[in-house]
Structure formats: C-alpha cells, structure tokens
C-alpha cells in the first residue's frame, strides 16, 4: 500500500493501532537488589466496536480484537540500577469492512532504571527504554501504529505507606515517548495504587493516560486516551504470584474505546 493509502487508512480507523492496551506495572520506581531479578508473562486480550471521535463522542468502528503476550525480565545490576528486557507477541484482527489481520512479534523493549533517591518511605528513579518494532508492514491496517521505533524516557516516584491497617504503596510515572515514521510524540502519565489486605493478596488500581503532542504526518491525527485497570495479585509462594484483572478506556479522542482482561504470572529469582 502506498503512503497515501496508509494515511487514508489511519484517518478512517480513527487511530486504531495507536491506542495500545495498558501494560501492567512491571516494576515501579523501586530498583531490585544487586544479583536478584524478576520475570513475568502477561497476557492481555481486548476488543472494541466503538471509537472516540474528535469531539470525544462515541461512534461505531470496525471490530478490533487484540491479544498481546508480554514478557519481562529484570535484573539488579547494582542496588541502584535495574536492567530490563520486554519482548512481546501480538495478534490483531480487524473486522469488516477493513478485514485485516496481523500475527507476530510486537515491540521488544530494552532499557534500565536508575534510582536517584531513596528514603524510608520514598523512592525516586529515572528510566530509559528503546522500543523496537516487530513488523515493517506499513501497508497493513492491523499494523498501523506498531511499525515505528520509539524511545521512552520517564521519571518515577514511589511511596510506601499504610491505608488503615493495610500496607499500601503509590507509584507515579511521567514519560516522554519519542516516535518515528510520522506518528506524533506522546506524553504518558501512569499511576498505580496498591493495597495489601492480607499477606497473600494485593489489590491494584491503575490509570494509564496518553496524550499525543499534536498530529503526526501521513494521516496520523492528534489523539489521547485514558484507561482504568483494576486487578488482584495472589502470591502462590514467596517467589511466584498470579495477577487477574480488567481494564477499560473510559474517555479519549481519535482513539478506540477498548475493554479487556489481563492475566499475569510473576516470578522472583
């Protein structure tokens, strides 16, 4: 498909492919102890038949189904420095009249998180990652928004506290994401509240917020979207936990109104 056709598809689909499913809070502002690590496998399935238009109203759109399998490997190179790698497998299926599919490698992310400040209850870190696409199929509508290399630079702040009788923590991340191939750069703000009502259970409320910095070229519109995710994590053993939850895009502009479920398995080593 020519660049002009790709532009038309991007506009017609109202940013389909740009509104990626929210990723779980793989780690927060905290870094791992030197010589320790964690790994996770996160499965996310979402669907949408509606999209937010330029006035934030809802309009019907071709059915958009997405399944993503995200991996995570983090390792404490030093007490203040955590290295990370995040591979991804992805399947996207868009219904009639678009009728497009893509199955294959999604983004693969490499980076590090460095702790700048650590007190009894507070931690402040910076994190930088490089996101490499798994496809160059710019003519496939199911790949729109997933073919560009990206760089993500973020600041993270975490605080541990008690909520009544329960241990709890708060994590906030503010990021600048630099994109290529015509997609606009993005501002990200992600917030997590975690509460531990029992030694084995942790309840998570998370907000994922993305605002494009203007419109891009090749037909990419300006857009924003805001997602809420609720989940529970159960510790099977001190080294293994399971996560189950759901999320929804509750408002946005030129973006999908997605709803989905997430299941994760976490391992410490």
C-alpha positions in Angstrom: 0.0 0.0 0.0 1.3 3.5 -0.8 2.0 6.1 1.8 -1.1 8.0 0.7 -3.3 4.9 1.2 -1.8 4.3 4.6 -2.7 7.9 5.5 -6.3 7.4 4.5 -6.5 4.1 6.5 -5.1 5.8 9.6 -7.6 8.6 9.4 -10.5 6.3 8.6 -9.7 4.0 11.5 -9.6 6.9 14.0 -6.3 6.0 15.4 -6.8 2.2 15.5 -3.4 0.7 16.5 -2.4 3.8 18.4 -4.4 3.0 21.5 -2.3 0.1 22.8 -3.6 -1.9 25.7 -2.2 -0.8 29.1 0.8 -2.7 30.4 0.8 -3.8 34.0 3.0 -2.0 36.4 6.0 -4.2 35.7 8.0 -2.6 38.5 7.6 0.9 39.9 10.2 3.4 41.0 11.9 0.8 43.1 15.0 -1.0 41.9 16.0 -4.6 42.5 18.7 -5.6 44.9 22.0 -6.4 43.2 22.1 -10.0 42.0 18.3 -10.5 42.2 15.7 -10.5 39.4 12.1 -11.0 38.4 10.4 -12.3 35.3 6.8 -12.1 34.2 4.4 -13.3 31.5 1.4 -11.0 30.9 -1.5 -12.0 28.6 -3.9 -9.2 27.6 -7.0 -9.6 25.4 -9.1 -6.7 24.4 -11.9 -5.8 22.0 -13.6 -2.7 20.6 -16.5 -1.9 18.4 -16.6 1.8 19.3 -14.2 4.6 19.0 -13.9 8.1 20.5 -14.2 10.7 17.7 -12.5 14.1 17.6 -15.3 15.6 19.9 -14.9 12.7 22.4 -18.2 11.2 21.4 -18.6 7.5 20.6 -19.0 6.2 17.1 -19.1 2.7 15.7 -15.9 1.3 14.2 -14.9 -2.0 12.6 -14.5 -4.7 15.3 -10.9 -4.5 16.6 -9.7 -7.6 18.6 -6.2 -7.7 20.1 -4.2 -10.3 22.0 -0.8 -9.4 23.4 1.6 -11.7 25.3 4.2 -9.5 27.1 7.3 -10.8 28.7 9.5 -9.1 31.3 13.0 -9.9 32.6 14.5 -7.5 35.2 17.9 -7.9 36.9 19.6 -5.9 39.6 23.0 -5.0 38.2 23.5 -2.9 41.3 21.3 -1.9 44.2 20.6 1.4 42.3 20.5 0.1 38.8 18.0 -2.4 37.3 18.3 -3.7 33.7 15.3 -4.8 31.8 14.1 -6.5 28.6 10.5 -6.8 27.5 9.6 -9.0 24.5 6.1 -9.1 23.0 3.9 -11.3 20.8 0.8 -9.8 19.3 -2.3 -10.8 17.3 -4.6 -8.1 15.8 -7.8 -8.9 13.9 -9.9 -6.1 12.4 -13.4 -6.9 11.2 -15.4 -5.9 8.1 -15.1 -3.8 6.0 -11.4 -3.4 6.9 -10.8 -7.2 7.2 -7.1 -7.1 8.3 -5.0 -9.3 10.5 -1.5 -9.5 11.8 0.2 -12.1 14.0 3.8 -11.9 15.0 6.4 -10.2 17.2 5.3 -6.9 18.7 7.5 -4.4 20.3 10.7 -5.5 22.0 11.9 -3.2 24.7 15.4 -2.8 26.3 16.4 -0.4 29.0 17.4 0.4 32.5 16.0 2.1 35.6 18.3 4.1 37.9 17.5 5.0 41.5 18.3 8.7 42.3 16.9 9.0 45.8 15.8 6.5 48.5 14.4 7.3 51.9 12.3 5.2 54.4 9.1 5.7 52.5 10.1 7.4 49.3 12.0 6.4 46.1 12.7 8.5 43.0 14.1 6.9 39.8 14.6 7.6 36.1 14.1 5.1 33.4 15.0 4.9 29.7 14.0 2.3 27.2 14.3 1.7 23.5 11.3 0.1 21.8 11.9 -1.8 18.5 9.0 -2.8 16.3 8.5 -6.4 15.2 7.0 -5.5 11.8 7.5 -3.1 8.9 4.2 -3.8 7.3 3.2 -0.2 6.9 0.5 -1.2 4.3 -1.4 -3.5 6.7 -4.1 -1.7 8.7 -3.6 -4.2 11.5 0.0 -2.9 11.9 -0.8 0.9 11.9 0.9 2.4 14.9 3.2 -0.6 15.5 5.9 -0.2 12.9 8.0 2.8 14.3 11.0 2.7 16.6 10.4 4.5 19.8 12.4 5.9 22.8 10.7 6.2 26.2 12.2 8.5 28.9 10.4 8.7 32.3 10.6 9.8 35.8 9.2 7.6 38.6 8.2 8.4 42.1 7.1 5.8 44.6 5.9 5.9 48.2 5.0 3.1 50.7 2.5 3.8 53.5 -0.4 2.2 55.4 -4.0 2.6 54.4 -5.8 1.9 57.7 -4.4 -1.4 58.9 -3.1 -2.4 55.5 0.3 -1.9 53.8 0.0 0.1 50.6 2.1 1.9 48.0 1.7 4.6 45.4 3.6 4.9 42.2 3.5 7.6 39.6 5.4 7.7 36.3 5.6 10.6 33.9 7.2 9.9 30.4 8.1 11.5 27.2 7.8 9.0 24.3 9.6 9.8 21.1 8.1 8.2 18.0 9.2 7.9 14.3 7.7 7.2 10.9 5.1 10.0 11.1 3.5 9.2 14.4 3.4 12.1 16.9 5.4 12.0 20.1 3.4 11.3 23.2 3.2 12.3 26.9 2.4 9.5 29.3 1.3 9.6 32.9 0.7 6.3 34.7 -0.5 5.9 38.3 -0.7 2.8 40.5 -2.2 2.4 43.9 -1.5 -1.0 45.5 -3.1 -2.2 48.8 -2.3 -5.4 50.6 -5.3 -6.6 52.7 -3.6 -9.9 53.6 -0.2 -11.4 53.3 -1.1 -13.2 50.0 -3.3 -10.6 48.3 -2.5 -7.3 46.7 -5.2 -5.2 45.1 -4.2 -2.8 42.3 -5.9 0.3 40.8 -4.1 1.7 37.8 -4.6 4.6 35.5 -2.8 4.8 32.1 -3.0 8.1 30.3 -1.6 9.1 26.9 -1.7 12.4 25.0 -0.2 12.9 21.6 1.8 16.0 21.1 -0.1 17.3 18.2 -0.8 15.4 15.0 1.7 13.4 13.0 2.3 13.2 9.3 1.0 10.5 6.9 -2.5 10.9 8.3 -1.9 10.3 12.0 -4.3 12.5 13.9 -3.8 14.0 17.3 -5.3 11.8 19.9 -5.5 11.0 23.6 -6.9 8.2 25.7 -7.4 7.3 29.4 -7.6 3.8 30.8 -8.5 2.4 34.1 -7.3 -1.1 35.2 -8.3 -3.0 38.3 -6.6 -6.2 39.2 -5.7 -8.6 42.1 -2.4 -10.3 42.6 -2.2 -13.6 44.6 1.1 -14.9 46.0 1.1 -18.6 45.5 4.6 -18.8 47.0 7.2 -16.2 48.1 8.6 -16.5 44.6 5.5 -16.8 42.4 2.4 -14.6 42.0 -0.6 -14.6 39.7 -2.5 -11.5 38.5 -6.0 -11.2 37.1 -7.9 -8.0 36.2 -9.7 -6.0 33.6 -9.5 -2.6 32.0 -11.5 -0.1 30.0 -10.8 3.1 28.0 -13.3 5.4 29.7 -12.6 8.5 27.6 -10.5 9.6 24.7 -10.2 11.4 21.4 -9.5 9.8 18.0 -8.9 6.5 19.8 -10.5 3.2 20.4 -12.9 2.5 23.3 -11.2 -0.7 24.4 -12.3 -3.2 27.0 -10.2 -6.1 28.0 -8.8 -8.6 30.6 -5.3 -9.2 31.8 -3.7 -12.3 33.3 -0.1 -12.4 34.6 2.3 -14.7 36.2 5.3 -13.2 38.2 8.5 -14.9 39.3 11.3 -13.7 41.5 14.8 -15.2 41.3 
